[in-house]
């Protein structure tokens, strides 16, 4: 999803539709509802394209949402969703590895189903850490490497093809471990397979981390 090279027809027209469909299915939205309402203050949402989270923010806790996404097609959807929810927002094209914001700028950084497709997972998390205020929080919800050997085997087999059709989405990346490796302290964490989802793509981890 986080590509800087010129996009082909599939990436430009079909990937936004595929992501928009997959990332708003009931099991996915059920997970989002556990995480997004915890955002507060000045919020930066990485991978905001599509706007799937906008209906879930608590307007009494959020001052403004700044969104970043590299996909023009998804950005259009995100802007429409934000307007529909009446949010104070600013959504722009950009990549997680090089955020155009000052240090210590946000109270909350929200990352949902995005670390799977960034070009550089650790650099993206380093940037998230940089723009967070010292007392800010990182909220994350991601799918990735499953703990079960048989599922992990199928993830490794399917991933090469999956990446090509799903905008660079990886199936085998670590989640909570990567957040901790990036220098965050994990405050809350939960995990499990999403209901009614194929197990190779259904393992999710979510929680809160602090600097």
KOLRO-348200 format. One line per field, with one value per residue (C-alpha): x, y, z; residue in three letters; chain. Coordinates in steps of 0.25 Angstrom, whole numbers, plus 5000, padded with zeros to 4 digits. Layout:
residues N
c1 <- [X,...]
c2 <- [Y,...]
c3 <- [Z,...]
aa <- [ALA,...]
ch <- [A,...]
***
This chain:
residues 211
c1 <- [5000,5011,5017,5025,5027,5017,5005,4999,4985,4983,4989,4982,4968,4966,4975,4967,4954,4960,4966,4953,4945,4954,4957,4942,4937,4930,4941,4951,4941,4939,4954,4955,4944,4953,4964,4960,4951,4964,4970,4970,4975,4983,4982,4991,4985,4995,4989,4976,4972,4958,4953,4949,4952,4946,4932,4939,4946,4940,4938,4938,4952,4958,4962,4966,4971,4982,4983,4994,4993,5000,4988,4981,4969,4968,4970,4958,4950,4956,4952,4938,4937,4943,4933,4921,4926,4928,4942,4952,4962,4974,4977,4989,4997,5010,5018,5020,5035,5036,5025,5024,5022,5030,5035,5026,5014,5003,4996,4992,4997,4988,4992,4982,4985,4996,5009,5007,5009,5019,5032,5040,5033,5044,5046,5031,5030,5042,5035,5023,5031,5038,5025,5018,5018,5026,5013,5006,5002,5002,4990,4992,4983,4990,4990,5002,5011,5002,5008,5003,5013,5003,4997,5011,5015,5003,5006,5020,5015,5003,5011,5018,5005,4997,5007,5005,4990,4988,4996,5009,5002,5011,5005,5018,5022,5023,5013,5015,5029,5032,5026,5034,5047,5044,5046,5032,5027,5015,5004,4992,4992,4983,4982,4974,4969,4958,4944,4940,4953,4964,4974,4986,4981,4973,4983,4982,4989,4985,4988,4994,5009,5016,5030]
c2 <- [5000,5010,5010,5022,5016,5019,5011,5001,5000,4989,4997,5010,5005,4991,4991,5003,4996,4983,4989,4997,4984,4975,4986,4989,4975,4972,4964,4976,4987,4979,4980,4994,4998,4992,5002,5015,5021,5021,5032,5046,5060,5063,5050,5045,5033,5026,5019,5027,5024,5019,5026,5013,5018,5032,5027,5021,5033,5039,5053,5057,5053,5056,5071,5068,5056,5058,5046,5041,5031,5029,5024,5036,5026,5023,5038,5042,5032,5036,5051,5047,5039,5050,5060,5051,5049,5064,5063,5073,5067,5069,5057,5057,5048,5043,5031,5026,5025,5040,5048,5063,5067,5073,5065,5063,5068,5058,5053,5040,5032,5022,5011,5000,4990,4998,4993,4980,4988,4999,4998,4999,4995,4999,5013,5015,5012,5021,5032,5030,5031,5044,5051,5046,5056,5050,5047,5042,5028,5019,5011,4999,4989,4980,4966,4958,4946,4935,4928,4914,4907,4901,4915,4921,4911,4915,4930,4928,4920,4930,4943,4945,4945,4952,4964,4965,4966,4973,4986,4980,4974,4965,4953,4949,4962,4963,4972,4975,4970,4981,4992,4988,4987,5001,5006,5007,5001,4992,4997,4988,4977,4966,4957,4946,4941,4949,4942,4937,4941,4932,4928,4932,4946,4946,4947,4961,4968,4981,4990,5003,5007,5018,5025]
c3 <- [5000,5003,4989,4984,4970,4958,4960,4950,4947,4957,4968,4964,4962,4968,4981,4987,4985,4990,5003,5005,5004,5013,5023,5026,5028,5041,5048,5045,5049,5062,5065,5061,5071,5082,5079,5071,5082,5091,5082,5089,5086,5073,5066,5054,5047,5038,5026,5028,5013,5012,5025,5032,5046,5045,5050,5062,5068,5081,5077,5092,5093,5079,5076,5061,5052,5043,5033,5024,5013,4999,4991,4984,4982,4997,5001,4993,5001,5014,5012,5008,5021,5030,5024,5027,5042,5043,5048,5049,5039,5030,5021,5011,5003,5009,5014,5028,5027,5025,5032,5029,5043,5054,5066,5078,5070,5074,5086,5079,5067,5062,5053,5048,5037,5032,5037,5028,5016,5019,5011,5024,5037,5047,5040,5040,5055,5058,5051,5059,5072,5067,5065,5078,5090,5102,5109,5096,5092,5081,5078,5068,5062,5052,5045,5044,5047,5054,5066,5061,5053,5042,5040,5039,5029,5020,5022,5017,5005,5001,5004,4991,4983,4993,4993,4978,4978,4992,4990,4997,5009,5017,5024,5033,5039,5055,5062,5076,5076,5065,5073,5086,5077,5072,5086,5091,5105,5103,5113,5108,5098,5093,5082,5074,5061,5055,5054,5040,5034,5027,5038,5029,5029,5042,5053,5060,5071,5077,5089,5094,5095,5101,5099]
aa <- [UNK,UNK,UNK,UNK,UNK,UNK,UNK,UNK,UNK,UNK,UNK,UNK,UNK,UNK,UNK,UNK,UNK,UNK,UNK,UNK,UNK,UNK,UNK,UNK,UNK,UNK,UNK,UNK,UNK,UNK,UNK,UNK,UNK,UNK,UNK,UNK,UNK,UNK,UNK,UNK,UNK,UNK,UNK,UNK,UNK,UNK,UNK,UNK,UNK,UNK,UNK,UNK,UNK,UNK,UNK,UNK,UNK,UNK,UNK,UNK,UNK,UNK,UNK,UNK,UNK,UNK,UNK,UNK,UNK,UNK,UNK,UNK,UNK,UNK,UNK,UNK,UNK,UNK,UNK,UNK,UNK,UNK,UNK,UNK,UNK,UNK,UNK,UNK,UNK,UNK,UNK,UNK,UNK,UNK,UNK,UNK,UNK,UNK,UNK,UNK,UNK,UNK,UNK,UNK,UNK,UNK,UNK,UNK,UNK,UNK,UNK,UNK,UNK,UNK,UNK,UNK,UNK,UNK,UNK,UNK,UNK,UNK,UNK,UNK,UNK,UNK,UNK,UNK,UNK,UNK,UNK,UNK,UNK,UNK,UNK,UNK,UNK,UNK,UNK,UNK,UNK,UNK,UNK,UNK,UNK,UNK,UNK,UNK,UNK,UNK,UNK,UNK,UNK,UNK,UNK,UNK,UNK,UNK,UNK,UNK,UNK,UNK,UNK,UNK,UNK,UNK,UNK,UNK,UNK,UNK,UNK,UNK,UNK,UNK,UNK,UNK,UNK,UNK,UNK,UNK,UNK,UNK,UNK,UNK,UNK,UNK,UNK,UNK,UNK,UNK,UNK,UNK,UNK,UNK,UNK,UNK,UNK,UNK,UNK,UNK,UNK,UNK,UNK,UNK,UNK,UNK,UNK,UNK,UNK,UNK,UNK]
ch <- [A,A,A,A,A,A,A,A,A,A,A,A,A,A,A,A,A,A,A,A,A,A,A,A,A,A,A,A,A,A,A,A,A,A,A,A,A,A,A,A,A,A,A,A,A,A,A,A,A,A,A,A,A,A,A,A,A,A,A,A,A,A,A,A,A,A,A,A,A,A,A,A,A,A,A,A,A,A,A,A,A,A,A,A,A,A,A,A,A,A,A,A,A,A,A,A,A,A,A,A,A,A,A,A,A,A,A,A,A,A,A,A,A,A,A,A,A,A,A,A,A,A,A,A,A,A,A,A,A,A,A,A,A,A,A,A,A,A,A,A,A,A,A,A,A,A,A,A,A,A,A,A,A,A,A,A,A,A,A,A,A,A,A,A,A,A,A,A,A,A,A,A,A,A,A,A,A,A,A,A,A,A,A,A,A,A,A,A,A,A,A,A,A,A,A,A,A,A,A,A,A,A,A,A,A,A,A,A,A,A,A]
***
